Amino acid sequence: MVIFAALFMVLFTTVLFGHALEALLRLLSGNQNIDVGIRGNTEAGEEVLETLTHSPPSPRAGGSEFEVFLSFRGEDIRKRFIGHLYEGLEERNISTFIDSEKLKKGEEINKLFEYTERSKIFVPIFSERFAESKWCLKEVTKSVECGKEIVPVFFGVEPSDVRNQSGPFKSAFKDHQSNKKQNQEEVRKWRETLKKVANLSGFNLKDMNGDEAKLKRAVIEIGLDKVNKKPLEVAKHPIGIESHVEIVKKMLENGDNINDVHVVGIHGMGGLGKTTIAKAVYNEYLTKGFNGANCFLSNIREKSAQPNGLVDLQKQLIGEVLKEKNISVSDAAQGKFFIKDSASRKRVLLILDDVDSVEQLDALAGGRDWFGSGSLIIITTRDEEVLLASNVKQDEIYKPQELNEDQSRELFMLHAFSGEQPQGEFVNLSHQLVAAAGGLPLTLEVFGSLLSSKRNVQQWKYTLEKLKRIPPSRVQQRKYF
């Protein structure tokens, strides 16, 4: 038990502060040395990109500066549709690029193509004048070459016009082909690109009876759905996770009415992998039609202990689920009212991770009626009483078991030996360390990572003995589990 408790102290410190191995090494080493827009024409006939709306770059994870790139042609479409669409996307925290500066040929035009490449979703608005602009055609070609996710919008033209370069596209391509200065191989690429893009799933204004507001809402919803499909990193070696995920999914989908708000609590001691299971389940449901109304609130126990911690968590939930920017929440009571009033109309995917008080649940998810039909709520906690006191039923609580011996050994070997089998005395020491871990995934991960670079038997023995001598008082002083 001493070894078991000590490892938990180290593991949780690891998760909280991101210095896992360093902290553990300091604890174990003692005195030993253990290594550780708008396009117009100039008078000369050359196209330039004119000022439309300024949208400053906002760096995003994975190298994307913008989540959505809007490509279009024409002052009329800007006033009728693009401006409203842009505002709607930005209001929902979707960073959107439209031609925002006077970009000239050369380096600045290359910058435009860089934005095309680094945006997550490319949305070409195919209108009657789209093909007149070679820069529009270059942008859409670039997006295809980059393997960008493309959502075409057909605004007053048919997909067949784009696919076959017929109708209003026919005369535009005739002009491109008759232009002696234009590279005809590039024109051929434009034609092939439009054939591919016109066959993609998108939106047609005609299918919405010409209702531009309805078209705008549809584009915003697909934007929310796609930009919020950001899977969480689960685990380097997710041993045994699949079976847990399937059980939780069955619990979430249990019941005759799929429109109910489904809640599952995941209960167990620290280091058992509750958060890992919740992340994996979250990833499974990202593509299930929540239209971007998804949120993973992590480390609630720690964050709520900070000044204004609960209010900050409420703001995060409001920002991620409701897509509201710059919401003023003066206290938790106001935050509760705002969440309930707004989220009750949305189908929400919400994970509340590491909850340890009823107050926290009351502030973030005070009742099932806070959320719209079909919402899924997962709560991870070390205290089952918190769940029961918050009207989570016993049959809605999942209590994952520790890894079995084979799974424990596999996970340890992957971290300690990159999956290879140990030799000689390392075999016996590995068995002892796996047994000491008690089937806890995080313990096995830290054990394996710590010893992965050690190929000296004495170092392994010293580490094991040091763990055995960690006094219980060192563990009890820390409220980690």
VEXDREN-2710 file (C-alpha; in Angstrom, 1 decimal):
% VEXDREN-2710
k/r/px/py/pz
1/MET/0.0/0.0/0.0
2/VAL/2.9/2.4/0.7
3/ILE/4.2/1.8/-2.8
4/PHE/0.8/2.2/-4.3
5/ALA/0.1/5.4/-2.5
6/ALA/3.4/6.9/-3.2
7/LEU/3.0/6.3/-6.9
8/PHE/-0.3/8.1/-6.9
9/MET/1.2/11.1/-5.3
10/VAL/3.8/11.3/-8.1
11/LEU/1.4/10.5/-10.8
12/PHE/-1.1/13.2/-10.0
13/THR/1.7/15.7/-9.5
14/THR/2.8/14.7/-13.0
15/VAL/-0.6/15.3/-14.5
16/LEU/-1.2/18.6/-12.8
17/PHE/2.1/20.3/-13.4
18/GLY/3.6/18.6/-16.5
19/HIS/6.9/17.7/-14.8
20/ALA/6.2/14.0/-14.2
21/LEU/9.5/12.3/-14.6
22/GLU/11.5/15.2/-13.1
23/ALA/9.3/15.2/-10.0
24/LEU/9.5/11.5/-9.6
25/LEU/13.3/11.4/-10.1
26/ARG/13.8/14.0/-7.5
27/LEU/11.7/12.0/-5.1
28/LEU/13.5/8.8/-5.8
29/SER/17.0/9.9/-6.2
30/GLY/17.8/11.3/-2.8
31/ASN/21.6/11.8/-2.9
32/GLN/22.0/9.3/-5.7
33/ASN/22.6/10.5/-9.2
34/ILE/19.9/9.1/-11.4
35/ASP/19.8/10.5/-14.9
36/VAL/16.8/11.7/-16.1
37/GLY/-12.8/40.0/-50.7
38/ILE/-13.4/41.8/-53.2
39/ARG/-11.6/41.6/-56.5
40/GLY/-11.6/44.5/-59.0
41/ASN/-9.7/45.5/-62.1
42/THR/-7.0/48.2/-62.3
43/GLU/-6.9/50.5/-65.3
44/ALA/-4.3/48.2/-66.9
45/GLY/-6.6/45.3/-66.5
46/GLU/-4.6/43.6/-63.8
47/GLU/-6.6/42.3/-60.8
48/VAL/-5.9/43.5/-57.3
49/LEU/-7.5/42.5/-54.0
50/GLU/-9.2/45.5/-52.4
51/THR/-10.0/46.1/-48.8
52/LEU/-13.1/44.4/-47.4
53/THR/-13.1/43.7/-43.7
54/HIS/-10.1/43.4/-41.5
55/SER/-9.7/40.0/-39.8
56/PRO/-6.3/39.9/-38.1
57/PRO/-4.6/36.5/-38.0
58/SER/-5.2/34.6/-34.7
59/PRO/-2.8/31.7/-34.5
60/ARG/-4.4/28.3/-34.0
61/ALA/-3.1/25.0/-32.8
62/GLY/-1.7/22.8/-35.6
63/GLY/-0.5/25.8/-37.6
64/SER/-3.9/27.0/-38.8
65/GLU/-4.2/30.8/-38.5
66/PHE/-7.8/30.7/-39.7
67/GLU/-10.5/28.1/-39.3
68/VAL/-12.5/29.1/-42.3
69/PHE/-11.4/30.7/-45.5
70/LEU/-14.2/32.4/-47.6
71/SER/-13.5/32.7/-51.3
72/PHE/-15.9/34.8/-53.4
73/ARG/-16.2/37.3/-56.2
74/GLY/-18.3/40.5/-56.4
75/GLU/-19.3/43.6/-54.5
76/ASP/-23.0/42.6/-54.8
77/ILE/-22.5/39.2/-53.0
78/ARG/-20.4/40.9/-50.3
79/LYS/-23.3/43.2/-49.4
80/ARG/-26.0/40.6/-49.7
81/PHE/-24.5/37.6/-48.1
82/ILE/-20.8/37.5/-47.3
83/GLY/-20.8/40.3/-44.7
84/HIS/-23.6/38.6/-42.7
85/LEU/-21.9/35.2/-43.0
86/TYR/-18.6/36.5/-41.8
87/GLU/-20.1/38.3/-38.8
88/GLY/-22.1/35.1/-37.9
89/LEU/-18.9/33.0/-38.0
90/GLU/-16.8/35.4/-36.0
91/GLU/-19.6/35.8/-33.4
92/ARG/-19.3/32.1/-32.7
93/ASN/-15.6/32.2/-32.2
94/ILE/-14.8/30.8/-35.7
95/SER/-11.8/32.6/-37.0
96/THR/-12.6/33.5/-40.5
97/PHE/-10.5/34.9/-43.4
98/ILE/-11.9/37.1/-46.1
99/ASP/-9.7/39.3/-48.3
100/SER/-8.8/42.0/-45.7
101/GLU/-6.0/44.0/-47.1
102/LYS/-4.9/45.4/-50.4
103/LEU/-2.8/42.4/-51.6
104/LYS/-0.7/42.9/-54.7
105/LYS/1.2/40.5/-56.9
106/GLY/4.4/39.0/-55.6
107/GLU/5.1/38.4/-52.0
108/GLU/1.7/39.5/-50.7
109/ILE/-0.3/37.4/-53.1
110/ASN/1.8/34.4/-51.9
111/LYS/0.7/35.4/-48.4
112/LEU/-2.9/35.0/-49.6
113/PHE/-2.1/31.4/-50.8
114/GLU/-0.4/30.7/-47.5
115/TYR/-3.6/31.7/-45.7
116/THR/-5.5/29.3/-48.0
117/GLU/-3.1/26.5/-47.2
118/ARG/-3.2/27.2/-43.4
119/SER/-6.9/27.6/-43.0
120/LYS/-8.8/24.5/-41.8
121/ILE/-11.9/24.7/-44.0
122/PHE/-12.2/26.3/-47.4
123/VAL/-15.6/27.7/-48.4
124/PRO/-15.9/28.8/-52.0
125/ILE/-19.0/30.9/-52.7
126/PHE/-19.8/30.0/-56.4
127/SER/-21.7/32.9/-57.8
128/GLU/-22.2/34.0/-61.5
129/ARG/-19.0/36.1/-61.5
130/PHE/-16.8/33.6/-59.5
131/ALA/-15.0/32.2/-62.5
132/GLU/-14.1/35.7/-63.8
133/SER/-11.5/36.0/-61.1
134/LYS/-8.3/34.0/-61.7
135/TRP/-7.5/34.5/-58.0
136/CYS/-10.6/32.8/-57.0
137/LEU/-9.7/30.0/-59.3
138/LYS/-6.2/29.9/-58.0
139/GLU/-7.5/29.8/-54.4
140/VAL/-9.8/26.9/-55.0
141/THR/-7.1/25.0/-56.9
142/LYS/-4.7/25.6/-54.1
143/SER/-7.2/24.2/-51.6
144/VAL/-7.6/21.0/-53.5
145/GLU/-3.9/20.6/-53.9
146/CYS/-3.5/20.9/-50.2
147/GLY/-6.1/18.4/-49.4
148/LYS/-8.2/21.0/-47.6
149/GLU/-11.7/20.3/-46.4
150/ILE/-14.0/22.1/-48.8
151/VAL/-17.6/23.0/-48.4
152/PRO/-18.9/24.5/-51.6
153/VAL/-21.8/27.0/-51.6
154/PHE/-23.7/27.5/-54.9
155/PHE/-25.1/31.0/-54.8
156/GLY/-27.3/31.6/-57.9
157/VAL/-25.6/29.0/-60.0
158/GLU/-26.1/25.2/-60.3
159/PRO/-23.4/22.6/-59.4
160/SER/-23.5/21.5/-63.1
161/ASP/-22.5/25.0/-64.2
162/VAL/-19.4/24.7/-62.0
163/ARG/-18.7/21.1/-62.9
164/ASN/-19.0/21.6/-66.7
165/GLN/-18.0/25.3/-66.8
166/SER/-21.4/26.0/-68.5
167/GLY/-23.9/28.9/-68.0
168/PRO/-22.2/31.9/-66.5
169/PHE/-18.9/30.0/-66.2
170/LYS/-18.7/29.3/-69.9
171/SER/-17.9/32.9/-71.0
172/ALA/-15.4/33.4/-68.2
173/PHE/-13.4/30.4/-69.2
174/LYS/-13.6/31.4/-72.8
175/ASP/-12.0/34.7/-71.8
176/HIS/-9.2/32.9/-69.9
177/GLN/-8.5/30.7/-72.8
178/SER/-8.3/33.6/-75.3
179/ASN/-6.0/35.5/-73.1
180/LYS/-2.5/35.0/-74.6
181/LYS/-0.8/35.9/-71.4
182/GLN/-2.6/33.2/-69.5
183/ASN/-0.9/29.8/-69.0
184/GLN/-3.3/27.4/-70.6
185/GLU/-2.0/24.5/-68.5
186/GLU/-3.2/26.4/-65.5
187/VAL/-6.6/26.9/-67.1
188/ARG/-6.8/23.1/-67.6
189/LYS/-6.1/22.7/-63.8
190/TRP/-8.8/25.1/-63.0
191/ARG/-11.3/23.1/-65.0
192/GLU/-10.3/19.8/-63.3
193/THR/-10.5/21.5/-59.9
194/LEU/-14.0/22.8/-60.5
195/LYS/-15.2/19.3/-61.6
196/LYS/-13.9/17.8/-58.3
197/VAL/-15.3/20.6/-56.0
198/ALA/-18.7/20.6/-57.7
199/ASN/-19.2/17.0/-56.8
200/LEU/-18.6/17.6/-53.1
201/SER/-21.4/17.9/-50.5
202/GLY/-22.3/21.5/-50.0
203/PHE/-25.2/24.0/-50.1
204/ASN/-27.3/25.3/-52.9
205/LEU/-29.3/28.6/-52.4
206/LYS/-31.9/27.2/-54.8
207/ASP/-32.6/24.2/-52.4
208/MET/-33.5/26.8/-49.7
209/ASN/-36.0/28.6/-51.9
210/GLY/-33.6/31.5/-52.2
211/ASP/-33.6/32.2/-48.4
212/GLU/-30.1/33.7/-47.8
213/ALA/-30.6/33.8/-44.1
214/LYS/-31.3/30.1/-44.1
215/LEU/-28.2/29.5/-46.2
216/LYS/-26.1/31.5/-43.8
217/ARG/-27.3/29.5/-40.8
218/ALA/-26.6/26.2/-42.6
219/VAL/-23.0/27.3/-43.4
220/ILE/-22.4/28.5/-39.9
221/GLU/-23.7/25.2/-38.5
222/ILE/-21.5/23.1/-40.7
223/GLY/-18.6/25.4/-39.7
224/LEU/-19.3/24.9/-36.0
225/ASP/-19.5/21.1/-36.5
226/LYS/-16.3/20.8/-38.5
227/VAL/-14.0/23.2/-36.6
228/ASN/-15.1/21.7/-33.2
229/LYS/-14.2/18.2/-34.3
230/LYS/-10.9/18.4/-32.5
231/PRO/-10.1/15.0/-31.0
232/LEU/-8.4/15.0/-27.6
233/GLU/-5.2/13.2/-27.1
234/VAL/-6.2/10.1/-25.2
235/ALA/-3.0/8.1/-24.4
236/LYS/0.2/7.1/-26.1
237/HIS/-0.6/3.4/-25.5
238/PRO/-4.4/3.1/-24.9
239/ILE/-4.3/-0.4/-23.5
240/GLY/-7.7/-1.7/-22.4
241/ILE/-9.5/1.6/-23.3
242/GLU/-11.8/0.1/-26.0
243/SER/-13.8/-2.1/-23.6
244/HIS/-14.3/0.8/-21.2
245/VAL/-15.5/3.1/-24.1
246/GLU/-18.0/0.5/-25.3
247/ILE/-19.5/0.2/-21.8
248/VAL/-19.9/3.9/-21.3
249/LYS/-21.4/4.3/-24.8
250/LYS/-24.0/1.6/-24.0
251/MET/-24.8/3.4/-20.8
252/LEU/-25.2/6.7/-22.6
253/GLU/-27.4/5.2/-25.2
254/ASN/-29.5/3.2/-22.7
255/GLY/-33.2/4.0/-22.5
256/ASP/-36.2/4.0/-24.8
257/ASN/-36.1/7.7/-25.6
258/ILE/-33.0/8.9/-27.5
259/ASN/-34.1/12.5/-26.9
260/ASP/-33.6/12.2/-23.2
261/VAL/-30.6/13.9/-21.6
262/HIS/-28.3/11.1/-20.8
263/VAL/-25.8/11.3/-17.9
264/VAL/-23.0/8.8/-16.9
265/GLY/-20.7/9.2/-13.9
266/ILE/-17.3/7.6/-14.0
267/HIS/-16.1/6.9/-10.5
268/GLY/-12.9/5.5/-9.1
269/MET/-9.6/6.3/-7.4
270/GLY/-7.0/8.6/-8.8
271/GLY/-4.8/7.1/-11.6
272/LEU/-7.4/4.6/-12.7
273/GLY/-7.8/6.2/-16.1
274/LYS/-11.2/7.9/-15.6
275/THR/-10.1/11.0/-17.6
276/THR/-8.6/8.9/-20.3
277/ILE/-11.9/7.0/-20.7
278/ALA/-13.9/10.2/-20.8
279/LYS/-11.6/11.7/-23.5
280/ALA/-11.9/8.6/-25.6
281/VAL/-15.7/8.6/-25.3
282/TYR/-15.8/12.4/-26.1
283/ASN/-13.8/11.7/-29.3
284/GLU/-16.3/9.0/-30.3
285/TYR/-19.2/11.4/-30.2
286/LEU/-17.6/14.5/-31.8
287/THR/-19.1/13.6/-35.2
288/LYS/-22.5/12.7/-33.9
289/GLY/-24.4/15.9/-34.8
290/PHE/-23.8/18.3/-31.9
291/ASN/-23.1/21.1/-34.3
292/GLY/-20.1/22.3/-32.3
293/ALA/-21.9/22.3/-28.9
294/ASN/-19.2/20.3/-27.2
295/CYS/-17.0/21.0/-24.2
296/PHE/-14.4/19.2/-22.1
297/LEU/-14.0/20.9/-18.8
298/SER/-10.8/19.4/-17.3
299/ASN/-9.4/19.5/-13.8
300/ILE/-12.5/21.0/-12.3
301/ARG/-11.4/20.2/-8.7
302/GLU/-8.2/22.2/-9.1
303/LYS/-9.6/25.1/-11.2
304/SER/-12.6/25.7/-9.0
305/ALA/-10.3/26.2/-6.0
306/GLN/-8.7/29.3/-7.7
307/PRO/-10.1/32.8/-7.2
308/ASN/-13.3/33.1/-9.3
309/GLY/-12.7/29.5/-10.4
310/LEU/-16.3/28.4/-10.8
311/VAL/-17.1/31.6/-12.8
312/ASP/-14.2/31.0/-15.1
313/LEU/-15.3/27.4/-15.7
314/GLN/-18.8/28.7/-16.5
315/LYS/-17.4/31.2/-18.9
316/GLN/-15.4/28.4/-20.6
317/LEU/-18.5/26.3/-20.9
318/ILE/-20.5/29.3/-22.3
319/GLY/-17.8/30.1/-24.8
320/GLU/-17.3/26.5/-26.1
321/VAL/-20.9/25.3/-26.1
322/LEU/-22.9/28.5/-26.7
323/LYS/-20.2/30.2/-28.8
324/GLU/-20.8/33.5/-27.0
325/LYS/-17.9/35.9/-27.0
326/ASN/-17.1/38.4/-24.2
327/ILE/-19.9/37.3/-21.9
328/SER/-20.0/39.1/-18.6
329/VAL/-20.6/36.8/-15.7
330/SER/-20.4/38.5/-12.3
331/ASP/-20.9/35.5/-10.1
332/ALA/-21.8/31.8/-10.2
333/ALA/-25.5/32.5/-9.8
334/GLN/-25.6/34.6/-12.9
335/GLY/-23.6/32.0/-14.8
336/LYS/-26.0/29.3/-13.8
337/PHE/-29.0/31.3/-15.1
338/PHE/-27.2/32.0/-18.4
339/ILE/-26.2/28.4/-19.0
340/LYS/-29.6/27.1/-18.3
341/ASP/-31.4/29.7/-20.3
342/SER/-29.3/29.2/-23.4
343/ALA/-28.1/25.6/-23.3
344/SER/-31.6/24.2/-22.9
345/ARG/-32.1/24.8/-26.6
346/LYS/-29.0/22.9/-27.7
347/ARG/-28.0/19.3/-27.9
348/VAL/-24.8/19.3/-25.9
349/LEU/-21.8/17.0/-25.5
350/LEU/-20.3/17.9/-22.1
351/ILE/-17.5/16.3/-20.0
352/LEU/-17.0/17.5/-16.4
353/ASP/-13.7/16.1/-15.4
354/ASP/-12.5/15.5/-11.8
355/VAL/-15.5/16.9/-9.9
356/ASP/-15.3/16.7/-6.1
357/SER/-18.2/18.7/-4.8
358/VAL/-21.9/19.1/-5.4
359/GLU/-21.4/22.9/-5.6
360/GLN/-19.3/22.4/-8.8
361/LEU/-21.9/20.3/-10.5
362/ASP/-24.7/22.7/-9.4
363/ALA/-22.8/25.6/-11.0
364/LEU/-22.0/23.8/-14.3
365/ALA/-24.8/21.3/-14.8
366/GLY/-27.4/21.9/-12.1
367/GLY/-30.1/19.7/-13.8
368/ARG/-30.9/17.7/-16.9
369/ASP/-33.4/20.4/-17.9
370/TRP/-30.4/22.7/-18.4
371/PHE/-29.6/21.0/-21.7
372/GLY/-31.5/20.2/-24.9
373/SER/-32.9/16.9/-26.0
374/GLY/-30.3/14.2/-26.8
375/SER/-27.5/15.9/-24.8
376/LEU/-24.8/13.7/-23.3
377/ILE/-23.1/14.5/-20.0
378/ILE/-20.2/12.6/-18.5
379/ILE/-18.9/13.3/-15.0
380/THR/-15.6/11.9/-13.7
381/THR/-15.0/11.9/-9.9
382/ARG/-13.3/10.1/-7.0
383/ASP/-16.3/10.7/-4.8
384/GLU/-19.4/8.7/-5.6
385/GLU/-21.5/10.6/-3.1
386/VAL/-21.1/13.7/-5.2
387/LEU/-22.8/11.9/-8.1
388/LEU/-25.6/10.4/-5.9
389/ALA/-26.3/13.8/-4.3
390/SER/-26.7/15.3/-7.8
391/ASN/-29.4/12.8/-8.8
392/VAL/-27.1/10.5/-10.8
393/LYS/-28.6/7.1/-10.3
394/GLN/-26.6/4.0/-9.4
395/ASP/-27.2/2.4/-12.8
396/GLU/-25.7/5.5/-14.4
397/ILE/-22.4/5.2/-12.6
398/TYR/-19.5/3.3/-14.2
399/LYS/-16.7/2.0/-12.0
400/PRO/-13.9/0.9/-14.2
401/GLN/-11.6/-1.9/-13.0
402/GLU/-7.8/-1.9/-12.9
403/LEU/-5.9/-3.4/-15.8
404/ASN/-5.4/-7.2/-15.5
405/GLU/-2.0/-8.7/-15.3
406/ASP/-1.5/-9.2/-19.0
407/GLN/-2.6/-5.6/-19.8
408/SER/-0.4/-4.2/-17.1
409/ARG/2.6/-6.1/-18.3
410/GLU/1.9/-5.0/-21.9
411/LEU/1.6/-1.3/-20.9
412/PHE/4.7/-1.3/-18.8
413/MET/6.8/-3.0/-21.5
414/LEU/5.6/-0.5/-24.1
415/HIS/6.9/2.4/-22.0
416/ALA/9.9/0.7/-20.5
417/PHE/11.2/-1.3/-23.5
418/SER/9.2/0.1/-26.4
419/GLY/7.4/-3.2/-26.6
420/GLU/10.5/-5.4/-26.6
421/GLN/10.9/-8.2/-24.1
422/PRO/13.3/-7.6/-21.2
423/GLN/16.3/-9.9/-20.7
424/GLY/18.0/-11.4/-17.7
425/GLU/17.3/-9.9/-14.3
426/PHE/15.2/-7.2/-15.8
427/VAL/12.5/-9.8/-16.3
428/ASN/12.1/-10.4/-12.5
429/LEU/12.4/-6.7/-11.7
430/SER/9.7/-5.9/-14.3
431/HIS/7.3/-8.4/-12.7
432/GLN/7.9/-6.7/-9.3
433/LEU/7.3/-3.2/-10.7
434/VAL/4.2/-4.3/-12.5
435/ALA/2.8/-6.0/-9.4
436/ALA/3.5/-2.8/-7.4
437/ALA/1.6/-0.7/-9.8
438/GLY/-1.6/-2.6/-8.9
439/GLY/-3.1/-2.4/-12.4
440/LEU/-3.2/1.4/-12.5
441/PRO/-2.4/2.8/-16.0
442/LEU/-0.8/6.0/-14.9
443/THR/1.4/4.2/-12.4
444/LEU/2.6/1.8/-15.0
445/GLU/3.2/4.6/-17.5
446/VAL/5.4/6.6/-15.0
447/PHE/7.3/3.4/-13.9
448/GLY/8.0/2.5/-17.5
449/SER/8.9/6.0/-18.6
450/LEU/11.2/6.5/-15.7
451/LEU/13.2/3.4/-16.3
452/SER/13.0/3.4/-20.2
453/SER/16.6/4.8/-20.5
454/LYS/18.0/2.8/-17.6
455/ARG/19.8/-0.4/-18.5
456/ASN/21.6/-0.8/-15.3
457/VAL/20.2/-3.5/-13.0
458/GLN/21.4/-1.6/-9.9
459/GLN/19.5/1.5/-10.9
460/TRP/16.3/-0.5/-11.2
461/LYS/16.9/-2.2/-7.8
462/TYR/17.6/1.2/-6.2
463/THR/14.4/2.7/-7.7
464/LEU/12.3/-0.2/-6.4
465/GLU/13.8/-0.1/-2.9
466/LYS/13.4/3.7/-2.7
467/LEU/9.8/3.4/-3.6
468/LYS/9.3/0.9/-0.7
469/ARG/10.8/3.4/1.8
470/ILE/8.6/6.4/1.0
471/PRO/6.8/7.0/4.3
472/PRO/3.0/7.2/4.3
473/SER/3.2/10.7/5.9
474/ARG/4.7/12.1/2.7
475/VAL/1.6/10.9/0.9
476/GLN/-1.0/12.1/3.4
477/GLN/0.4/15.6/3.4
478/ARG/-0.8/16.0/-0.2
479/LYS/-4.5/16.0/-1.0
480/TYR/-4.1/14.4/-4.3
481/PHE/-6.5/11.5/-4.0
END
